[in-house]
Amino acid sequence: MNSTALLSAAKDGLLTGSVYALMATGLTLIFGVMDIINLAQGILVILGAYLSYALQVHLHIDLFVGLLITIPTMFFVGIVIERAFIGRLKGPEKTAMSILVTYAVSLLIEGTLNIVFSTNDVQLHAWYVDKSFALGNVHFAYIYVAGFVLAAALLSALYVMLYRTRFGASIRASLADQTAAALVGIDVKRVSTICFGIGVAVTAAGGMIYGATNSFNASTSYDLISRLLTIIVLGGMGSLGGAMLAGVGMVFVGDMVGVIWSPIWSSMSYFIVLTIVLVIRPQGLFGKPVVRVA
């Protein structure tokens, strides 16, 4: 077996998986704090990609510089969605209802994107998208390395916020038990709104990297959300660490299967691994045995 091909697959799994981990962390953060399953996360990633595309094509702004605009914009979009739709969900059926509501939001955004940008595939371009460098026999595309560094930086910033700030302590308390957090004076509603905004904001970075490495249109979101949901279910619903490890692990496994066995089975390996893990451990790798009810 070609060792260079295996090293290349391992490299691609790590670099690409880190970006998926970033997007999945936002999704699982939303679920952990709010008990909301955000089916709109996939289309929000594509929205982030289209925002980068619009800035590049119409204003000639570099993809990474454009993140200074798209990340705050997506945070604002998340706040609006939470205030307009998610915040209105109450009671024990909130989680189930969130699936319908966020799916409706996804369809609304998808239809708008189709009208504004058409259904034709587009892709982001820059000098570093098509260039690469070699270490030994393994080639590294600049965009994948930059995406890895960006994902690592944002995940590190998220970690610092969660574990080194008072607001992070409020988030972790809400993750553990919303009722108890409210009893000790934490504004759970405010925490939930900001967490939703953060969970959506990271899609700007993920969308930009995704759009630079793949052609996309609004319908691409269906493949994305299936992968992201697989990652957070495998890692454990509400587990931030689980989402990060599962994001890297699943892409790594898929790429290795494509090299060792067949590319046809690469995508299917996601669901095979997920099925095996859930049969053995239904709550996922790092999930809690009992799902709490807010």
Secondary structure as GFF3:
##gff-version 3
##sequence-region A 1 294
A	DSSP	alpha_helix	3	34	.	.	.	ID=ss1
A	DSSP	alpha_helix	41	59	.	.	.	ID=ss2
A	DSSP	alpha_helix	63	84	.	.	.	ID=ss3
A	DSSP	three_ten_helix	86	88	.	.	.	ID=ss4
A	DSSP	alpha_helix	94	117	.	.	.	ID=ss5
A	DSSP	beta_strand	132	135	.	.	.	ID=ss6
A	DSSP	beta_strand	138	141	.	.	.	ID=ss7
A	DSSP	alpha_helix	142	164	.	.	.	ID=ss8
A	DSSP	alpha_helix	166	176	.	.	.	ID=ss9
A	DSSP	alpha_helix	178	183	.	.	.	ID=ss10
A	DSSP	alpha_helix	188	213	.	.	.	ID=ss11
A	DSSP	three_ten_helix	218	220	.	.	.	ID=ss12
A	DSSP	alpha_helix	221	235	.	.	.	ID=ss13
A	DSSP	alpha_helix	240	260	.	.	.	ID=ss14
A	DSSP	three_ten_helix	263	265	.	.	.	ID=ss15
A	DSSP	alpha_helix	268	280	.	.	.	ID=ss16
###
